[in-house]
């Protein structure tokens, strides 16, 4: 009876020790993600099509194509599946050879979703910031023009990262940026631009410092 109780006690203590050791390993893995990191990615982005109406006399749509897009960022991983980044994103998108350039600065918070027995980690992110929208090439070259402006920006991102080494991860991301209404002046005439946005897809690297 005593031997049976002793074996039960030893089994219980062994189980507790293994559980504690497992938790320590998990904690070390958990903490290892904590800290600063940098990102650099490139790909393609598209500005939303833009309808125009000049006093009801001239109407039409600027149909944009996908163009070069890149992003650089500095982030901090809090070690609890949440991290935040400050990023600069540049997008060039043309319509009939006329390019719209957007330069965005965003603060984004991400939520990582770690999958059991999987190396790749999906994520989603929400961000806010500001974008300079340069559409000078769309305006006439005469008169009083100001066809670049700043707009409040919100962003939604999703994607995944995949570890290549202890410090480097492969990064793939799709980002939607929506812009608040803004005003342009073309040949002395002020007009509003509303409902514009960009959609981009990039691939790059995330490096932990």
C-alpha positions as MATLAB code, in Angstrom:
seq = 'XXXXXXXXXXXXXXXXXXXXXXXXXXXXXXXXXXXXXXXXXXXXXXXXXXXXXXXXXXXXXXXXXXXXXXXXXXXXXXXXXXXXXXXXXXXXXXXXXXXXXXXXXXXXXXXXXXXXXXXXXXXXXXXXXXXXXXXXXXXXXXXXXXXXXXXXXXXXXXXXXXXXXXXXXXXXXXXXXXXXXXXXXXXXXXXXXXXXXXXXXXXXXXXXX';
ca = [
       0.000    0.000    0.000;
       2.834    2.332    0.932;
       4.743    1.393   -2.245;
       1.674    2.136   -4.354;
       1.215    5.509   -2.666;
       4.929    6.236   -3.098;
       4.775    5.374   -6.823;
       1.714    7.601   -7.179;
       3.501   10.453   -5.409;
       6.625   10.036   -7.593;
       4.474    9.969  -10.753;
       2.660   13.095   -9.625;
       5.885   14.956   -8.834;
       7.413   13.875  -12.156;
       4.339   15.118  -14.019;
       4.502   18.440  -12.199;
       8.207   18.806  -12.988;
       7.659   18.035  -16.669;
       4.765   20.483  -16.786;
       6.876   23.178  -15.141;
       9.752   22.502  -17.538;
       7.362   22.694  -20.489;
       5.999   26.004  -19.223;
       9.531   27.348  -18.848;
      10.311   26.419  -22.454;
       7.092   28.060  -23.617;
       7.925   31.170  -21.597;
      11.386   31.333  -23.155;
       9.884   31.024  -26.639;
       7.290   33.595  -25.734;
       9.857   36.082  -24.439;
      12.218   35.528  -27.370;
       9.847   37.425  -29.685;
       9.959   40.518  -27.498;
      11.942   43.531  -28.664;
      12.544   45.944  -31.527;
      12.566   44.911  -35.179;
      12.722   46.499  -38.616;
      10.856   45.680  -41.820;
      11.468   46.301  -45.503;
       9.131   45.071  -48.231;
       8.276   45.798  -51.844;
       5.572   44.863  -54.320;
       2.684   46.350  -56.307;
      -0.028   48.831  -55.384;
      -3.055   50.355  -57.092;
      -4.788   53.685  -56.531;
      -8.572   53.557  -56.709;
     -10.198   54.711  -59.948;
     -11.130   58.396  -59.828;
     -14.316   59.862  -61.318;
     -14.225   63.498  -62.405;
     -16.878   66.031  -63.360;
     -16.005   69.533  -64.611;
     -19.145   71.628  -64.222;
     -21.155   68.831  -65.781;
     -19.491   69.500  -69.127;
     -16.609   67.057  -68.968;
     -16.960   63.763  -67.114;
     -14.965   60.590  -67.024;
     -12.872   58.219  -64.952;
      -9.159   57.868  -64.363;
      -8.535   54.102  -64.425;
      -5.367   53.347  -62.479;
      -2.941   50.485  -63.041;
      -0.828   48.644  -60.483;
       2.513   50.325  -59.872;
       5.612   50.093  -57.706;
       5.016   50.026  -53.944;
       7.426   49.714  -51.017;
       7.336   50.040  -47.239;
       9.921   50.484  -44.471;
       9.078   50.280  -40.794;
      10.306   50.120  -37.221;
       8.344   48.014  -34.767;
       8.263   46.650  -31.243;
       6.989   43.194  -30.300;
       5.478   43.170  -26.802;
       5.862   39.402  -26.492;
       2.138   38.825  -25.930;
       1.103   38.311  -29.588;
       0.711   42.079  -30.002;
       3.168   44.425  -31.689;
       3.187   47.957  -33.047;
       4.917   49.555  -36.027;
       5.640   52.991  -37.422;
       5.885   52.734  -41.209;
       6.529   54.791  -44.307;
       4.809   53.534  -47.474;
       5.302   54.834  -51.024;
       2.916   53.959  -53.847;
       3.125   54.979  -57.522;
       0.080   54.235  -59.653;
      -0.506   55.566  -63.171;
      -3.488   56.211  -65.428;
      -2.866   57.016  -69.099;
       0.766   57.681  -68.222;
      -0.155   60.164  -65.461;
       1.167   59.050  -62.082;
      -0.370   59.576  -58.659;
       2.172   59.311  -55.850;
       1.157   58.620  -52.254;
       3.506   58.881  -49.265;
       1.961   57.468  -46.104;
       3.088   57.527  -42.475;
       1.160   55.124  -40.250;
       1.097   53.815  -36.713;
      -0.242   50.251  -36.786;
      -0.968   47.679  -34.090;
      -0.825   44.001  -35.100;
      -2.238   40.827  -33.582;
      -0.297   37.635  -34.362;
      -2.040   34.256  -34.433;
       0.385   31.474  -33.587;
      -0.657   28.101  -35.000;
       0.172   24.781  -33.339;
       2.956   22.897  -35.119;
       3.161   25.601  -37.799;
       6.119   27.883  -38.464;
       4.185   30.511  -40.365;
       2.221   33.036  -38.318;
      -0.811   34.903  -39.727;
      -1.534   38.425  -38.519;
      -3.973   41.310  -38.865;
      -3.319   44.988  -38.212;
      -5.191   48.269  -37.856;
      -3.492   51.625  -38.313;
      -3.996   55.366  -38.558;
      -1.834   58.130  -39.955;
      -1.494   60.660  -42.734;
      -0.810   60.526  -46.483;
       0.488   63.097  -48.935;
      -1.356   62.527  -52.213;
       0.470   64.046  -55.182;
      -1.715   64.222  -58.309;
       0.090   67.121  -59.961;
       0.336   65.257  -63.248;
      -3.473   65.033  -63.450;
      -3.905   68.809  -63.251;
      -3.408   71.312  -66.035;
      -0.048   73.034  -66.341;
      -1.555   76.497  -66.479;
      -2.908   78.923  -63.898;
      -3.056   78.520  -60.140;
      -2.605   74.833  -59.352;
      -2.179   72.860  -56.166;
      -2.794   69.205  -56.799;
      -1.014   67.626  -53.869;
      -2.540   67.489  -50.423;
      -2.497   65.647  -47.101;
      -5.302   63.371  -45.963;
      -6.088   61.474  -42.786;
      -5.479   57.789  -43.445;
      -6.638   54.527  -41.931;
      -5.154   51.156  -42.801;
      -6.086   47.478  -42.611;
      -3.401   44.837  -43.139;
      -3.249   41.063  -43.178;
      -0.582   38.547  -44.040;
       1.897   36.175  -42.478;
       5.533   35.858  -41.495;
       7.781   32.809  -41.621;
      11.068   32.432  -39.700;
      14.213   32.087  -41.816;
      16.592   32.298  -38.851;
      16.574   33.309  -35.182;
      16.497   36.982  -36.191;
      15.026   37.101  -39.686;
      11.497   36.389  -40.909;
       9.984   36.321  -44.363;
       7.105   38.809  -44.513;
       4.113   38.820  -46.878;
       1.417   41.460  -46.476;
      -1.667   42.921  -48.150;
      -2.598   46.466  -47.106;
      -5.663   48.585  -47.729;
      -5.358   52.346  -47.118;
      -8.405   54.600  -47.100;
      -8.090   58.393  -47.360;
     -10.249   61.151  -45.965;
     -11.676   63.741  -48.399;
      -9.190   66.350  -49.620;
      -9.155   69.389  -51.919;
      -7.178   70.233  -55.056;
      -6.871   73.484  -56.996;
      -6.626   73.180  -60.776;
      -6.322   76.331  -62.854;
      -7.731   78.355  -59.937;
     -10.761   76.080  -59.431;
     -11.077   74.252  -56.096;
     -12.611   70.792  -56.165;
     -13.108   68.007  -53.649;
     -11.734   64.491  -53.995;
     -13.493   61.801  -51.977;
     -13.581   58.045  -51.569;
     -10.023   57.331  -52.690;
      -7.923   54.417  -51.487;
      -4.997   52.171  -52.342;
      -4.585   48.398  -52.272;
      -1.122   46.864  -52.228;
       0.625   43.531  -51.855;
       4.257   43.234  -50.746;
       6.863   40.689  -49.771;
       9.976   41.388  -47.727;
      11.914   40.757  -44.539;
      11.453   41.414  -40.827;
      14.685   41.619  -38.819;
      14.924   41.544  -35.024;
      17.583   43.810  -33.509;
];
